[in-house]
Amino acid sequence: MGWLKTRDNYSGLSQAASLGIAILKKTKQNTWQELLEAMEAGDPLVVKTFLGLDLSDAQLDVISAHQDALNLLRINPAATPAVCPKCGHFILVSDSVPSKCMVGSGCEGKPAKIVAATAGKGLPPEAQAAKPAPAAAAAEPEADDADDFDFDDPFA
C-alpha cells in the first residue's frame, strides 16, 4: 500500500484530518467510528489495508492527538474540515468552503478545505534519512614492504 504524504503546509489538525480522510477511503470505511469498530472486530480486509499503510510515528502521534476531530469526519455524505489559516478554527463542510472565517471573532482568514493525503513515491522520508550512505571507495591496499616479511619465520 505504501506511505501517505500530506501537503507541506499541513500540521496538527490539518495533517490529522488529511491522513484520516485518506485512511477512511483506503479502508473503505465511512466514519472514523466505523473504522475503529472494524479494526476491533478484526475485519481482515480493513486490518490488512490499515497495516499496509506505512504511517510514521509522527503521523500516528498527530492522529492520536486529534481523535476528537477525526470522529467528525464522514466520507459519504462528505463532512470534511475546513481550517482557517489565521485563527486555526475549523468547520465541517460538504463541498464548498465559506469565503471568510465564521468561527474566530473578527477573524479575516479564509478557511481552506483539507484534502486527503496521497500515496508517497519511493521511500518515506524517515526511511530515506535512515538509509545508509553509499560505501566509500575501498582504500587502496598498502604496498607490500619486503622489510615486513620475516624469511626465517613466515608465520610471524
N, C-alpha and C positions, 0 to 999 in steps of 0.2 A: 504494500500500500504506500509506504513512504512517509516522509515527514511533511509537516504543514508549515507554511510561511504566511505570516500576516503582513500587512502593509507596514513599511518602516516607521510611519508616524503614529502607529497604534501602540498604546501602552495601557496597562491597568485594565479598566473596564472594557475599553475598545478592543484590546487584544483578546481578552477572555470571551467577549461576545463573538468576535470573528472566528476564534477557534471553536466555540460552542456551535455556531451555525454549521461550520464545516463538519464537525463530528456528527451532528444530528443528521445531516444529509448523507454522509458516508455510511452511517449505521442504519439509515432508513427509518429513523425514529422521528416522531412529530414534535415531541416536547422533551425537555431535559428529564422530567419525572419519568416519562416512558423509557428513556434510555437507562436511567438508574434501575428501574424495575426489571427491564430486560437483562441487564448485567447481573443483578441479584438473583434472578431466576436461572441464570446460566444459559440464556438463549445462545446456541452455538454460533449462529451467523453474526449476531451482534458482538459477542465476545471476541470472535476471531477477527472481525473488522476493526474493533477498537484496539485490540492488541497489535494489529498490523500497522497502526499509526505510530510513528516514531516521535512521540512527544518528548520534548526536553524537560529537564527538571524545572526550569524556569517557566515553561508553558504549563506544566502541571500545577505549579505554585500559584500562577495567576488564575487558573481555572478554579482552584480550591478557594482562593480569596474572594471570588465573585460568584459563589454558588447561588446566592440570593437573586442576583440579576439573571443568571442563566436559567433559573426556574421560570422566568417570564418569557423566555424565547418560545416561539412556535413557528413551525415551518409552513403549515397549511391550515387555515389561512395565516398568512405571514404576520408575525409580530416580532419586528426587528428593532433593536435600539438605534436611535439617532443620538449622537453625543455632541454637545456644544463644546467647541474648542476653547471658548473663553472662560466659561464657568464650570465645565466638567459635568453638568447635569445631563441626564438622559431622559428621553421619552420613547415610548414604543410607537412605531409607525407600521403601516401595512405596505404602502407603496411610495407615497410622496412625503417629502420632508418639509416642515414649515419653513418659511423664508427667514424667520428670526426666532431666537430663543424664547420659549414660552415659560420657562421654569425659573431661571435666575432673575431676581428683581432688578430691572433696569439693564439687564444684560443685552448687549447689541450683537452677540455672536450669532452665527448661522449654523444650526446643527447639521451634521453630516451623517448620513446613513452608514452603518457599519456593514461591510461586505464580508462574505465568508473567506476564510483563509484558503489558500490554494496549495496544490501539491508542489513541494520544492523539488528542484532539479539537482541531481548529483548527491553528494553527501550533505547532511545537515551541518550548519555552521559549527556546532560543538564537535562533530567528528572531524571536520577539516582542521580545527585548531589542535586536536589531539593526534592528528596524523603525523607520524614521524617524518622528519626531513629526509630527503634522499641521502643515501650514504655518501660520504665524501670519498673522493677518489682514493684508492688504497695508496698508502705511502710507498715510495719506491724502496725495494729491499736494499739494505745496506750492502755495499760491495764486500765480498769476502776478503778478508785480510789474512794472508798466509801466516802472519805472525801470531794469529789467534789459534792456530791449529798445532796441537802437540803431537809430533810424529811418534814419540815413544809411547804415548797412551792416547789412542784415537778416541777413547770414550770419556776423556777428561773434559 
